[in-house]
Amino acid sequence: MVFKGLKPINYGGREVWPLVEGGKGVAVSNHMSSGAWAAAGGIGTVSAVNADSYDSFGNPIPQIYHAKTRRERHEELVAYAIEGAVEQVKRAFEISGGKGAININVLWEMGGAQRVLHGVLERTRGMVAGVTCGAGMPYKLSEIAAQYGVYYLPIVSSGRAFRALWKRAYSKAAEWLAAVVYEDPWLAGGHNGLSNAEDPLMPEDPYPRVKALRDTMREGGISDDVPIVMAGGVWYLRDWNDWIDNPELGAIAFQFGTRPLLTQESPIPQGWKDRLTQLEEGDILLHRFSPTGFYSSAVRNPFLRNLEARSERQIAFSLEQAGDHTHQLDVAVKGKNFWVTKGDLLRAREWALSGFDSALKTPDNTLVFVDSAEKAVIRKDQADCMGCLSQCAFSSWMDSETNSTGRLADPRSFCIQKTLQDIAHGGDPDQNLMFAGHGAYKFGKDPFYSNGFVPTVKQLVDRILTGD
């Protein structure tokens, strides 16, 4: 029984359910999950962010970097990314059996994003229906999609962002715009598009924001039949009853990023799946530790708590005696000349006595205090950088002629590539970044998952279609 008012949409010349699998990068939205989602009649999404390739036995090939320089390692990363995504698309397309549709998802701010898109679309012609893209302002997305005859679905968090993209670029390739994804910056998992004008602690109701986005689209002459995809905070369709068939909003589709994590086809390790069912409301943290500089949402596990604690062991300094910086720091800096306040000196001494006896400079003229083991990990991770982002606060890499942001590497952040690869391939869910939407606690409350039930993707899609 299909939830009332919900009907298939025309997407790329085929009828599909208005249910989109949210793309989750670094080997999570892979062929098994997205192929099955498409086979169930929806729009499956293969993540083209450092996807897995396989050896002749079907085992994922570890992405190991052999080159000496960051620039050369970046070239290895782009090659891995293209090979992996092409392999995933081909396998997903086969699983889909010609049903539904397969999209690919990229982060605009990932290293080599445009090269990866060209490389993947060139080798998967006829298999990819559309490209979703966010994390930045992907102006060139429409031009690249049009070149390969595929649709594009920009991910935005406001009408204002879409207006800028439309005016500058998308209006020139309007016929390839398949949908606009509105990603709620307070509720979605992964990287979020909160602007400086918005308060991370004051969530806004998505309805007026989505209505404003539709108004902006209408100003551009975009038909109401071009769906807005609601992403972030979507669990039960019955919660969105007044959005379906609503003339104010036009066509609406729904994206599910978190729920597909817990299916039989989901490739994430069992430890991660188990952890999802144990979450409580409030266990997801909207934070700003990501080296991208974006806000992002993840499980507040020991990994994130450690980053919070690291930032709390932080004091401002001056290189000369000035103002209230009247005391010379005498711990954790080995003879270097830093002036701090009296209160900060006392705190620094306490931290050093507790074992946090290494002070690392940040780009903001502060020092963070870590123990020697953590310092060694931070320095090694920074040295091993392979340029997975267009610019990285943690390593100061930038995809430019100089390969540097020109800013000091920030020890308050972390290597995002390392931790996402680790958690996706069997690493400890407590000691890695575990992205999730803010509704992930519902796994433990939704009767669908009672007694440890883990559905197939088809069972999940069928369940969603009933409104539950």
C-alpha positions in Angstrom: 0.0 0.0 0.0 1.6 3.3 -1.2 1.3 6.3 1.0 -1.5 8.6 -0.2 -0.6 11.2 -2.7 2.8 9.7 -3.5 3.2 8.9 -7.1 6.1 8.2 -9.5 7.9 11.0 -11.2 9.5 11.2 -14.6 13.2 11.2 -14.3 15.4 11.0 -17.4 12.6 9.6 -19.4 11.7 6.8 -17.0 9.2 6.5 -14.1 10.8 6.3 -10.7 9.6 6.7 -7.2 10.5 10.1 -5.8 12.8 8.4 -3.3 16.5 9.2 -3.6 19.3 7.4 -1.8 21.7 10.0 -0.3 25.3 9.7 -1.5 27.7 8.9 1.3 31.3 9.2 0.4 34.4 7.0 0.8 33.0 3.6 0.0 29.7 3.8 1.8 27.1 4.4 -1.0 28.5 1.7 -3.2 27.1 -0.5 -5.9 25.3 -3.0 -3.7 23.3 -0.4 -1.9 22.6 2.0 -4.8 22.0 -0.8 -7.4 19.4 -2.3 -5.1 17.8 1.1 -4.4 17.4 1.6 -8.2 16.1 -2.0 -8.6 13.4 -1.2 -6.1 12.3 1.7 -8.3 14.0 4.7 -6.8 17.1 6.7 -7.6 20.2 5.0 -6.3 23.3 7.0 -5.7 26.9 5.8 -6.1 29.4 7.9 -4.3 32.3 9.0 -6.5 34.2 10.2 -3.5 37.2 7.7 -3.2 35.1 4.7 -4.1 36.5 1.2 -3.9 38.1 -0.8 -6.7 38.4 -4.6 -6.5 41.0 -7.2 -7.2 40.4 -10.3 -9.3 39.0 -12.1 -6.1 36.5 -9.3 -5.5 38.3 -7.8 -2.5 38.6 -4.0 -2.2 42.0 -2.8 -3.2 43.5 -0.8 -0.3 44.3 2.8 -1.4 48.0 2.9 -0.5 50.1 5.9 -1.6 53.6 5.3 -2.8 54.8 8.7 -4.1 57.1 11.0 -2.1 55.4 14.3 -2.7 51.9 15.5 -2.0 51.4 16.5 -5.6 52.3 13.0 -6.8 50.2 11.4 -4.2 47.3 13.6 -5.3 47.7 12.1 -8.8 47.5 8.6 -7.3 44.3 9.7 -5.4 42.6 11.0 -8.6 43.5 7.7 -10.4 42.1 5.7 -7.5 38.9 7.8 -7.5 38.2 7.4 -11.2 38.8 3.7 -11.3 36.8 3.1 -8.2 33.8 5.1 -9.2 33.7 3.6 -12.7 33.8 0.1 -11.2 31.0 1.0 -8.7 28.7 2.5 -11.4 29.1 -0.5 -13.7 28.2 -2.9 -10.9 25.3 -0.8 -9.7 23.9 -0.5 -13.2 24.0 -4.3 -13.5 22.2 -4.8 -10.2 19.5 -2.3 -11.1 18.4 -4.5 -14.0 17.3 -1.4 -15.9 14.9 -0.3 -13.2 15.0 3.1 -11.4 18.0 5.2 -12.0 21.6 5.5 -11.0 23.1 8.9 -10.0 26.6 9.6 -8.9 27.5 12.0 -6.0 30.6 14.1 -5.7 31.8 16.8 -3.3 32.7 19.9 -5.2 35.4 20.6 -2.7 37.1 17.2 -3.0 40.5 17.1 -4.6 40.4 16.9 -8.3 36.6 17.0 -8.4 36.3 18.1 -12.0 38.9 15.7 -13.3 37.1 12.8 -11.4 33.7 13.8 -12.9 35.1 13.9 -16.4 37.0 10.6 -15.9 33.9 8.8 -14.6 31.3 10.2 -17.0 33.5 9.5 -20.0 33.7 5.8 -19.1 30.1 5.2 -17.9 28.1 6.6 -20.8 24.5 5.4 -20.8 24.7 4.2 -17.1 24.6 7.4 -15.1 21.3 9.3 -15.1 22.5 12.3 -13.1 25.1 13.9 -10.9 24.4 15.3 -7.4 26.9 17.7 -6.1 27.3 19.9 -3.1 29.9 21.0 -0.5 30.8 24.3 -2.1 29.4 26.2 -5.0 29.6 23.9 -8.0 29.3 26.4 -10.9 30.8 24.1 -13.5 28.5 21.2 -12.7 25.9 22.1 -15.3 28.5 22.5 -18.0 30.2 19.1 -17.3 26.8 17.3 -17.0 25.6 18.7 -20.3 28.8 17.7 -22.0 28.0 14.0 -21.3 24.2 14.2 -21.7 23.5 13.5 -18.0 21.3 15.5 -15.6 22.6 17.5 -12.7 21.1 18.0 -9.2 22.9 20.7 -7.2 22.7 20.4 -3.4 22.0 23.7 -1.7 20.8 24.8 1.7 19.1 28.1 0.7 17.3 29.8 -2.1 20.1 32.4 -2.1 22.7 29.8 -3.0 20.7 28.4 -5.8 20.0 31.9 -7.2 23.8 32.6 -7.4 24.4 29.2 -9.2 21.4 29.8 -11.6 22.4 33.3 -12.6 26.1 32.5 -13.1 25.9 29.2 -14.8 22.9 26.9 -14.6 20.5 29.0 -16.7 22.8 28.2 -19.7 22.1 24.5 -19.3 18.6 24.6 -17.9 17.3 21.6 -19.8 19.7 19.3 -17.9 18.6 20.4 -14.4 16.7 17.4 -13.1 16.1 18.5 -9.5 17.4 20.8 -6.8 18.4 19.1 -3.5 17.5 21.1 -0.4 19.8 19.7 2.3 18.7 20.8 5.8 21.9 22.2 7.3 20.8 21.4 10.9 19.5 17.9 10.3 21.5 16.2 7.5 24.5 14.0 8.1 27.9 14.7 6.7 29.0 18.1 5.6 26.4 20.8 5.8 25.8 24.2 4.2 25.3 26.4 7.2 26.2 30.0 6.2 27.8 32.6 8.5 24.4 34.3 8.8 22.8 31.2 10.4 23.1 30.0 13.9 24.2 26.4 14.3 22.3 26.2 17.6 19.0 27.6 16.2 17.5 25.2 13.7 15.0 26.7 11.3 11.8 25.1 10.0 12.6 23.7 6.5 9.2 24.5 5.0 9.7 28.3 4.6 13.2 27.8 3.4 12.0 25.2 0.7 9.2 27.5 -0.3 11.7 30.3 -0.7 13.8 28.0 -2.9 10.8 27.2 -5.0 10.0 30.9 -5.4 13.6 31.5 -6.5 13.3 28.6 -9.1 10.0 30.1 -10.4 11.8 33.5 -10.8 14.2 31.7 -13.1 11.4 30.2 -15.1 11.9 26.7 -13.8 8.9 24.5 -14.0 7.2 23.3 -10.9 7.6 19.7 -12.3 11.4 20.0 -11.6 11.4 18.5 -8.1 12.9 19.9 -5.0 14.5 16.9 -3.1 14.1 17.3 0.6 17.2 15.9 2.3 18.1 15.8 6.0 15.7 14.7 8.7 13.6 12.6 6.5 12.6 9.3 8.1 8.8 8.7 7.8 7.0 10.0 4.8 3.9 10.5 6.9 5.8 13.3 8.7 5.8 15.2 5.3 2.2 14.6 4.4 1.5 18.4 3.9 4.5 18.7 1.5 3.1 16.1 -1.0 0.9 17.6 -3.7 1.3 21.0 -2.2 1.0 23.7 -4.9 3.1 26.1 -2.8 6.1 23.8 -3.1 5.6 22.2 -6.5 7.0 18.6 -7.1 8.8 17.2 -4.1 11.0 14.1 -3.8 12.7 12.8 -0.6 16.3 11.8 0.0 17.2 9.2 2.6 20.9 9.2 3.6 20.9 7.7 7.1 18.3 4.9 6.8 20.1 3.0 3.9 23.1 2.6 6.3 21.2 -0.2 8.0 20.3 -2.7 5.3 21.6 -6.1 4.3 23.2 -4.6 1.2 24.8 -1.7 3.0 28.6 -2.2 2.9 29.5 -0.7 6.2 31.0 -3.1 8.8 28.9 -4.9 11.3 30.3 -2.9 14.2 29.1 0.3 12.7 25.7 -1.1 12.0 25.4 -2.3 15.6 26.4 1.1 16.9 23.6 2.8 14.9 21.0 0.8 16.8 22.3 2.0 20.2 22.2 5.8 19.6 20.1 8.1 21.7 18.5 11.4 20.7 21.2 14.1 20.9 24.0 11.7 20.1 24.7 13.5 16.8 26.9 16.5 17.0 26.9 19.4 14.5 30.6 20.5 14.7 33.2 22.4 12.9 36.3 20.2 13.2 36.2 19.1 9.5 39.3 20.1 7.6 37.0 21.4 4.9 36.0 24.3 7.1 32.3 23.3 6.6 30.1 22.4 9.5 29.3 18.7 9.6 27.2 16.2 11.6 28.5 13.0 13.0 28.0 10.6 16.0 29.5 12.2 19.1 31.7 9.2 19.8 35.1 9.1 21.6 36.8 10.3 18.3 34.8 13.5 18.3 35.0 13.9 22.0 38.7 13.8 21.8 38.7 16.6 19.2 36.4 18.6 21.5 38.8 18.1 24.4 41.8 19.0 22.3 40.2 22.3 21.4 39.4 23.0 25.0 43.0 22.7 25.9 43.8 25.9 24.0 45.2 29.2 25.0 46.0 32.4 23.1 49.6 33.7 22.9 51.6 36.7 21.9 55.2 36.6 20.6 56.0 39.7 22.7 55.1 40.9 26.2 52.0 43.0 25.6 48.7 43.8 27.2 47.6 41.1 29.6 50.1 38.6 28.0 52.6 39.3 30.8 53.8 35.8 31.6 56.3 33.7 29.7 55.1 30.2 28.9 57.4 27.7 30.7 55.9 24.3 29.8 55.4 22.3 26.5 57.3 24.7 24.2 60.9 23.9 24.9 62.6 27.3 25.1 60.4 29.1 22.5 59.2 32.5 23.4 55.4 32.7 24.0 53.7 35.2 26.2 50.4 34.3 27.8 48.0 35.6 30.6 48.6 34.5 34.2 45.5 32.4 34.2 46.5 30.6 30.9 50.0 29.9 32.3 48.4 28.1 35.3 46.1 26.1 33.0 49.0 25.2 30.7 51.1 23.9 33.7 48.1 21.8 34.8 47.7 20.3 31.3 51.5 19.6 31.1 51.4 17.8 34.5 48.5 15.7 33.2 50.6 14.5 30.3 49.6 17.0 27.6 53.1 18.3 27.4 53.4 19.3 23.7 52.0 22.6 22.6 51.1 22.9 18.9 50.5 26.3 17.2 47.3 26.9 15.3 46.6 29.4 12.5 44.8 31.6 15.0 47.7 32.4 17.3 46.7 29.9 19.9 48.4 26.8 21.2 46.7 23.5 21.8 48.1 21.0 24.2 48.4 17.3 23.3 50.4 14.4 24.6 53.5 13.2 22.7 51.7 10.2 21.2 48.9 12.4 19.8 51.5 14.9 18.5 53.3 12.1 16.6 50.0 11.0 15.0 49.0 14.5 14.0 52.5 15.2 12.5 52.5 11.9 10.6 49.0 12.4 9.2 49.9 15.9 8.1 53.0 14.7 6.4 51.1 11.8 4.6 48.6 14.2 3.0 47.5 13.1 -0.4 45.4 16.2 -1.3 41.9 14.6 -1.0 40.3 18.1 -0.6 40.6 21.2 -2.8 42.0 22.8 0.3 42.6 21.3 3.7 42.9 23.2 7.0 44.5 20.2 8.7 47.5 19.8 6.3 47.4 23.2 4.6 47.3 21.4 1.2 45.6 23.3 -1.6 45.0 22.1 -5.2 46.9 25.1 -6.7 50.3 25.8 -8.2 51.9 26.2 -4.8 49.9 23.3 -3.3 49.6 25.3 -0.1 46.9 27.4 1.5 49.6 29.7 2.8 48.2 29.1 6.3 49.7 27.1 9.2 48.4 23.5 9.3 45.7 23.3 12.0 46.2 20.6 14.7 42.7 21.0 15.9 41.4 19.2 12.9 42.1 15.7 11.5 42.9 13.7 8.3 39.4 13.1 7.0 40.5 10.6 4.3 42.3 8.4 6.8 39.4 8.1 9.2 36.7 7.6 6.6 38.7 4.9 4.8 39.3 3.2 8.2 35.7 3.2 9.4 34.4 2.0 6.0 36.8 -0.9 6.0 36.4 -2.4 9.4 38.0 0.2 11.7 36.7 0.9 15.2 33.5 3.0 15.0 34.4 4.7 18.3 37.8 5.8 17.1 36.8 7.2 13.7 34.5 9.9 12.3 31.0 8.3 12.0 28.9 10.5 9.8 25.1 10.3 10.5 22.0 12.4 10.2 20.4 13.8 13.4 17.5 11.3 13.1 19.9 8.3 13.4 18.6 7.6 17.0 15.3 6.5 15.4 17.0 3.1 14.5 16.6 2.2 18.1 13.0 3.5 18.3 11.4 2.5 15.0 9.5 -0.8 15.4 10.6 -1.8 11.9 14.1 -2.6 13.3 12.9 -4.4 16.5 14.5 -7.6 17.5 17.6 -6.8 15.5 15.8 -6.9 12.1 18.0 -5.6 9.3 16.0 -5.2 6.0 17.0 -5.6 2.5 17.0 -2.4 0.5 13.8 -3.6 -1.3 12.1 -4.2 2.1 13.2 -0.7 3.3 11.9 1.0 0.1 8.6 -0.9 0.4 8.3 0.2 4.0 9.1 3.9 3.2 6.4 3.8 0.5 3.8 3.0 3.0 4.6 6.2 4.9 6.6 4.4 7.6 
